[in-house]
Every structure is written in C-alpha cells, then in structure tokens.
Amino acid sequence: EKRVPDTYTFRLCGPEASQWHEAWLSFRPVNHLAYGGWLGAFKDPDRACPYKLLQDSSCPSGAFKLLCAWSGIPPPAQRSVTGLYLAEQQFRGQGFVGHAPDS
C-alpha cells in the first residue's frame, strides 16, 4: 500500500439501504478515452483512491479542485498526463462525473 501525504479518501453517505452507502471513491482509467477515467465507488476500502485538495486562480472564490493521487500504472495512452482532476464529462449525451486533465 502506498500512502500519499496530505491527501484524503472520500466515502459516500446516502440512504442506508443504498448499495453505495459508505462506498469509497476511486479513479479507474479507461482505454477508450484519450485522457481521463471514471469515478468508481467501491465497498472495499483498499480500493479507495487518495485525493489532494487544490485551489488555484481558475477556481471561483470558495471552490477547490480534487486532484487524483492514484498510484497505479496508467494505460499507455495516458502516461504523459501529469494530473487528473474530478470533472463532469459527457458520454453519449449524458453527463457523468469522471477524471480529466486540468483545463
């Protein structure tokens, strides 16, 4: 297990009957996108991904970005990407929360 300093893991809190209640958030790369990946929710805490909270000049007042600190080996098409942030993405006309390079 790799520990990344100054990072946080996040759990979902929802109705206790929900299958995602207390699931951990994590990054999962996908090969069919040029860059980025999906946001996954997993019951196993070992699958949780650490995130760093960042605030820069592109953030509105009081807002921040979540930088993925995933320590796995990315697919070959994504090895040049230096950081992926939580972001809304469009797929087949539907909005999803995923991971994308900073814009």
C-alpha positions as protocol buffer text, in pm:
chain_id: "A"
residue {
  index: 1
  type: GLU
  ca { x: 0 y: 0 z: 0 }
}
residue {
  index: 2
  type: LYS
  ca { x: 135 y: 343 z: -95 }
}
residue {
  index: 3
  type: ARG
  ca { x: 48 y: 630 z: 136 }
}
residue {
  index: 4
  type: VAL
  ca { x: 40 y: 974 z: -20 }
}
residue {
  index: 5
  type: PRO
  ca { x: 99 y: 1270 z: 217 }
}
residue {
  index: 6
  type: ASP
  ca { x: -162 y: 1545 z: 257 }
}
residue {
  index: 7
  type: THR
  ca { x: -439 y: 1351 z: 84 }
}
residue {
  index: 8
  type: TYR
  ca { x: -791 y: 1245 z: 172 }
}
residue {
  index: 9
  type: THR
  ca { x: -1011 y: 949 z: 86 }
}
residue {
  index: 10
  type: PHE
  ca { x: -1385 y: 1003 z: 44 }
}
residue {
  index: 11
  type: ARG
  ca { x: -1685 y: 787 z: 131 }
}
residue {
  index: 12
  type: LEU
  ca { x: -2039 y: 824 z: 8 }
}
residue {
  index: 13
  type: CYS
  ca { x: -2313 y: 886 z: 262 }
}
residue {
  index: 14
  type: GLY
  ca { x: -2665 y: 819 z: 146 }
}
residue {
  index: 15
  type: PRO
  ca { x: -2969 y: 619 z: 239 }
}
residue {
  index: 16
  type: GLU
  ca { x: -2850 y: 314 z: 434 }
}
residue {
  index: 17
  type: ALA
  ca { x: -3049 y: 89 z: 201 }
}
residue {
  index: 18
  type: SER
  ca { x: -2847 y: 214 z: -98 }
}
residue {
  index: 19
  type: GLN
  ca { x: -2583 y: -23 z: -236 }
}
residue {
  index: 20
  type: TRP
  ca { x: -2342 y: 272 z: -249 }
}
residue {
  index: 21
  type: HIS
  ca { x: -2385 y: 383 z: 116 }
}
residue {
  index: 22
  type: GLU
  ca { x: -2036 y: 408 z: 271 }
}
residue {
  index: 23
  type: ALA
  ca { x: -1863 y: 311 z: -56 }
}
residue {
  index: 24
  type: TRP
  ca { x: -1517 y: 458 z: -121 }
}
residue {
  index: 25
  type: LEU
  ca { x: -1444 y: 680 z: -423 }
}
residue {
  index: 26
  type: SER
  ca { x: -1165 y: 585 z: -661 }
}
residue {
  index: 27
  type: PHE
  ca { x: -1016 y: 653 z: -1003 }
}
residue {
  index: 28
  type: ARG
  ca { x: -1036 y: 388 z: -1275 }
}
residue {
  index: 29
  type: PRO
  ca { x: -857 y: 451 z: -1606 }
}
residue {
  index: 30
  type: VAL
  ca { x: -1032 y: 365 z: -1930 }
}
residue {
  index: 31
  type: ASN
  ca { x: -858 y: 295 z: -2258 }
}
residue {
  index: 32
  type: HIS
  ca { x: -1122 y: 427 z: -2497 }
}
residue {
  index: 33
  type: LEU
  ca { x: -1087 y: 789 z: -2376 }
}
residue {
  index: 34
  type: ALA
  ca { x: -785 y: 987 z: -2486 }
}
residue {
  index: 35
  type: TYR
  ca { x: -725 y: 1101 z: -2128 }
}
residue {
  index: 36
  type: GLY
  ca { x: -901 y: 1051 z: -1800 }
}
residue {
  index: 37
  type: GLY
  ca { x: -1109 y: 786 z: -1641 }
}
residue {
  index: 38
  type: TRP
  ca { x: -1420 y: 705 z: -1447 }
}
residue {
  index: 39
  type: LEU
  ca { x: -1506 y: 777 z: -1088 }
}
residue {
  index: 40
  type: GLY
  ca { x: -1580 y: 445 z: -918 }
}
residue {
  index: 41
  type: ALA
  ca { x: -1744 y: 362 z: -587 }
}
residue {
  index: 42
  type: PHE
  ca { x: -1618 y: 51 z: -407 }
}
residue {
  index: 43
  type: LYS
  ca { x: -1709 y: -120 z: -80 }
}
residue {
  index: 44
  type: ASP
  ca { x: -1351 y: -240 z: -26 }
}
residue {
  index: 45
  type: PRO
  ca { x: -1153 y: 39 z: 148 }
}
residue {
  index: 46
  type: ASP
  ca { x: -832 y: -92 z: -14 }
}
residue {
  index: 47
  type: ARG
  ca { x: -968 y: 29 z: -349 }
}
residue {
  index: 48
  type: ALA
  ca { x: -1010 y: 389 z: -227 }
}
residue {
  index: 49
  type: CYS
  ca { x: -806 y: 649 z: -413 }
}
residue {
  index: 50
  type: PRO
  ca { x: -641 y: 941 z: -231 }
}
residue {
  index: 51
  type: TYR
  ca { x: -720 y: 1295 z: -347 }
}
residue {
  index: 52
  type: LYS
  ca { x: -546 y: 1626 z: -285 }
}
residue {
  index: 53
  type: LEU
  ca { x: -748 y: 1944 z: -237 }
}
residue {
  index: 54
  type: LEU
  ca { x: -610 y: 2227 z: -452 }
}
residue {
  index: 55
  type: GLN
  ca { x: -712 y: 2587 z: -502 }
}
residue {
  index: 56
  type: ASP
  ca { x: -566 y: 2794 z: -784 }
}
residue {
  index: 57
  type: SER
  ca { x: -653 y: 3103 z: -986 }
}
residue {
  index: 58
  type: SER
  ca { x: -901 y: 2909 z: -1204 }
}
residue {
  index: 59
  type: CYS
  ca { x: -1117 y: 2823 z: -901 }
}
residue {
  index: 60
  type: PRO
  ca { x: -1410 y: 3051 z: -816 }
}
residue {
  index: 61
  type: SER
  ca { x: -1399 y: 3203 z: -468 }
}
residue {
  index: 62
  type: GLY
  ca { x: -1453 y: 2935 z: -202 }
}
residue {
  index: 63
  type: ALA
  ca { x: -1413 y: 2647 z: -451 }
}
residue {
  index: 64
  type: PHE
  ca { x: -1136 y: 2392 z: -496 }
}
residue {
  index: 65
  type: LYS
  ca { x: -1027 y: 2109 z: -725 }
}
residue {
  index: 66
  type: LEU
  ca { x: -980 y: 1743 z: -636 }
}
residue {
  index: 67
  type: LEU
  ca { x: -652 y: 1612 z: -781 }
}
residue {
  index: 68
  type: CYS
  ca { x: -640 y: 1236 z: -813 }
}
residue {
  index: 69
  type: ALA
  ca { x: -336 y: 1087 z: -635 }
}
residue {
  index: 70
  type: TRP
  ca { x: -393 y: 737 z: -774 }
}
residue {
  index: 71
  type: SER
  ca { x: -69 y: 540 z: -755 }
}
residue {
  index: 72
  type: GLY
  ca { x: -144 y: 273 z: -1018 }
}
residue {
  index: 73
  type: ILE
  ca { x: 20 y: 245 z: -1359 }
}
residue {
  index: 74
  type: PRO
  ca { x: -190 y: 427 z: -1621 }
}
residue {
  index: 75
  type: PRO
  ca { x: -265 y: 284 z: -1966 }
}
residue {
  index: 76
  type: PRO
  ca { x: -3 y: 375 z: -2233 }
}
residue {
  index: 77
  type: ALA
  ca { x: -220 y: 649 z: -2389 }
}
residue {
  index: 78
  type: GLN
  ca { x: -231 y: 833 z: -2055 }
}
residue {
  index: 79
  type: ARG
  ca { x: 129 y: 813 z: -1936 }
}
residue {
  index: 80
  type: SER
  ca { x: 206 y: 1171 z: -2043 }
}
residue {
  index: 81
  type: VAL
  ca { x: -74 y: 1320 z: -1830 }
}
residue {
  index: 82
  type: THR
  ca { x: 63 y: 1483 z: -1515 }
}
residue {
  index: 83
  type: GLY
  ca { x: -260 y: 1507 z: -1319 }
}
residue {
  index: 84
  type: LEU
  ca { x: -627 y: 1419 z: -1340 }
}
residue {
  index: 85
  type: TYR
  ca { x: -900 y: 1612 z: -1163 }
}
residue {
  index: 86
  type: LEU
  ca { x: -1256 y: 1520 z: -1076 }
}
residue {
  index: 87
  type: ALA
  ca { x: -1469 y: 1670 z: -1353 }
}
residue {
  index: 88
  type: GLU
  ca { x: -1802 y: 1636 z: -1527 }
}
residue {
  index: 89
  type: GLN
  ca { x: -1772 y: 1454 z: -1860 }
}
residue {
  index: 90
  type: GLN
  ca { x: -2016 y: 1387 z: -2142 }
}
residue {
  index: 91
  type: PHE
  ca { x: -2058 y: 1036 z: -2279 }
}
residue {
  index: 92
  type: ARG
  ca { x: -2324 y: 961 z: -2542 }
}
residue {
  index: 93
  type: GLY
  ca { x: -2509 y: 1277 z: -2449 }
}
residue {
  index: 94
  type: GLN
  ca { x: -2526 y: 1200 z: -2077 }
}
residue {
  index: 95
  type: GLY
  ca { x: -2330 y: 1371 z: -1801 }
}
residue {
  index: 96
  type: PHE
  ca { x: -2103 y: 1167 z: -1573 }
}
residue {
  index: 97
  type: VAL
  ca { x: -1851 y: 1253 z: -1305 }
}
residue {
  index: 98
  type: GLY
  ca { x: -1510 y: 1128 z: -1410 }
}
residue {
  index: 99
  type: HIS
  ca { x: -1146 y: 1231 z: -1421 }
}
residue {
  index: 100
  type: ALA
  ca { x: -998 y: 1469 z: -1677 }
}
residue {
  index: 101
  type: PRO
  ca { x: -679 y: 1674 z: -1727 }
}
residue {
  index: 102
  type: ASP
  ca { x: -684 y: 2027 z: -1587 }
}
residue {
  index: 103
  type: SER
  ca { x: -844 y: 2277 z: -1823 }
}
